[in-house]
Amino acid sequence: MEYKNRSDVPEKYKWDLNNIFATEKDFEEGIHEVNNLTDKIVGMKGHIMDSPESLYQFYKTYEKMDRLLGRIYMYAFLRCDSDTTDSKYQTLKMRIEKLGEEISSKTSFISSEMLSKDYNDIKKYIDEDERLQEVSFDLEKMYRYKDHTLSEKEEAIITEALNAMGTGHDAFYNLDNADIHLGTIKDEDGNEIELTNSNYNKYMNSKNRQVRKDAFDHMYKYFESLKNTVAACLKGNIKENFFVSKVKKFSSPLEKSLYADDIDISVYHNLIDTIHKHMDSMYKYMDLRKKTLKLDEYHMYDIYVDLVSSSNDKISFEEGKNIIFEALKPLGDQYLEYLQKAFDERWIDIYPNKGKRSGAYSWGNYDTYPFVLLNYNDTVDSVSTMAHELGHSMHSYLSNKNQNYFNSNYPIFLAEIASTVNEVLLNDYMYKNAKTKEEKILYLTEFLDKVRTTIYRQTMFAEFEMIMHDKEEKGVPLTEEEFSQTYYDLNKLYYGDNVVSDDAIKYEWARIPHFYTSFYVYKYATGLSAAIAIASDILDGKEDIRDAYLEFLSSGGSDYPLNILKKVGVDMTSSEPIEKAIEMFNEKLRELENLL
């Protein structure tokens, strides 16, 4: 179901943003209070570290300001994402972005002032005042950055520079959402339909090969027409990364990206190296798909289509909800009780409408619901996406419920684990409850495609990011041709010679929004690897695993991510979890071969 205008969508299918601010008057009052609290923080300048009491009062004031600012951001951005063509909320979003810049500038002195104190003195403060225990880990993480923090004046300049950056990301956001026009194609019944970001995947899964090809060609024709503009956007983002890492005294943007999570660069390289050792598994899967589809040539627009038809192609939202609850029963009644809140309290914005942001996400603040944006289109993939995003929301809900504000925000390295555990459990449920051989094939290929897209493809993205940053460091001009050829060569490497790497696929890099959050995508691959290990233990009924998993979800950011993962027996410093994921991939592949 897709609505033409936002106003046409029934309230029950929209998220309840009154949870953030009941009225626009409350929103404006919130902005006023944030400004007052910011002024109060500025008034503490020069005295934050005077005593345990002054440090505690600073933290409490900052927490109040930051929590309220988070709600303000949520309200403005979710309103805008609901309909990116609404000029009122575009203006509101830009206004709040400006507010954030002003607050960052006014408070840029904080790190320098706090880090002027010796960490041993800070530990004495914590010993003297037990109230500081709740921020002890936050202080520890901050003092890790002491060698990467400059003088107050220098930090102020850098803050101003950062506020002036991000134009590349903003330009891409508008090209990919508000301004995008992919034209029309004919569907399976010969009806002319408008191709959008929201329905693109649906038509790439069409049983009609011409529909798939038309959708593919229209998508990449659009980005080919913008290739030089998008190249400038991404090049600017990469240059910004080098500027920040250099002035902050990191050896590279990659080191800077991994530093907050206390993750060694070897973890990133280990992922790429391990996947390179197992390219043959991907090639075998591609060969099997080609033979099953009985194609002389297997193109990039053929890799998404299901190998068999299913009687459950159309799954309504309510049906999808019920399936998810059944699939997640192994997580226990407590988990399901929390999950029900997402539906009862309207955390979810369900259906696409004109101007709505594409894709899906979960995003919440400590004092709001962990909201979910969907573009649900009645497919199996839509159910899987809903399970994925609800996994994020449950992680956020339990973290916020069990941790204080400063320890509640789990790191991105852990963020994709809860979501993909849900996906693995959902796939297992669908496979075990399949009524026919064809359905079993469908869910086997769903798992295989999940590994293909989340481990292999995201690793390909991660390698592309690494290569392009290396090229920039070596002084290679980052032209559109450089982006496109590098991406095309990687695509051929990851998919093999039996897949036709269509010329248009060289422009796929131009439509990947995650490249503007650099060195993020590898966490999808490590996340699924960890999730497969955890889900396997849950399904096998391993002793105490359910409680350990709930403890993991409740841990938030109370420790470094590799330590939190050890609570569920996963060690990401080794290649073992990735090897296990590929092992399961191979097992499922052999099972699929037998069924076919």
Sequence and secondary structure as in RCSB ss.txt:
>XXXX:A:sequence
MEYKNRSDVPEKYKWDLNNIFATEKDFEEGIHEVNNLTDKIVGMKGHIMDSPESLYQFYKTYEKMDRLLGRIYMY
AFLRCDSDTTDSKYQTLKMRIEKLGEEISSKTSFISSEMLSKDYNDIKKYIDEDERLQEVSFDLEKMYRYKDHTL
SEKEEAIITEALNAMGTGHDAFYNLDNADIHLGTIKDEDGNEIELTNSNYNKYMNSKNRQVRKDAFDHMYKYFES
LKNTVAACLKGNIKENFFVSKVKKFSSPLEKSLYADDIDISVYHNLIDTIHKHMDSMYKYMDLRKKTLKLDEYHM
YDIYVDLVSSSNDKISFEEGKNIIFEALKPLGDQYLEYLQKAFDERWIDIYPNKGKRSGAYSWGNYDTYPFVLLN
YNDTVDSVSTMAHELGHSMHSYLSNKNQNYFNSNYPIFLAEIASTVNEVLLNDYMYKNAKTKEEKILYLTEFLDK
VRTTIYRQTMFAEFEMIMHDKEEKGVPLTEEEFSQTYYDLNKLYYGDNVVSDDAIKYEWARIPHFYTSFYVYKYA
TGLSAAIAIASDILDGKEDIRDAYLEFLSSGGSDYPLNILKKVGVDMTSSEPIEKAIEMFNEKLRELENLL
>XXXX:A:secstr
  BSSGGGS GGGS  GGGT SSHHHHHHHHHHHHHHHHHHHHTTTTTTSSHHHHHHHHHHHHHHHHHHHHHHHH
HHHHHHH TT HHHHHHHHHHHHHHHHHHHHTTHHHHHHHTS HHHHHHHHHH GGGGGGHHHHHHHHTTGGG  
 HHHHHHHHHHHHH  HHHHHHHHHHTTS    EEE TTS EEE  TTTHHHHHT SSHHHHHHHHHHHHHHHHH
THHHHHHHHHHHHHHHHHHHHHTT S HHHHHHHTTT  HHHHHHHHHHHHTTHHHHHHHHHHHHHHHT SSEEG
GGSSS SS  TTS   HHHHHHHHHHHTGGG HHHHHHHHHHHHTT EE S BTT  SS EEEE TTS EEEE  
  SSHHHHHHHHHHHHHHHHHHHHHHHS HHHH   HHHHHHHHHHHHHHHHHHHHHT  SHHHHHHHHHHHHHH
HIIIIIIHHHHHHHHHHHHHHHHTT    HHHHHHHHHHHHHHHH TTEE  GGGGGGGGG GGGGSTT THHHH
HHHHHHHHHHHHHHTT TTHHHHHHHHHHTTTSS HHHHHGGGT  TTSSHHHHHHHHHHHHHHHHHHHH 
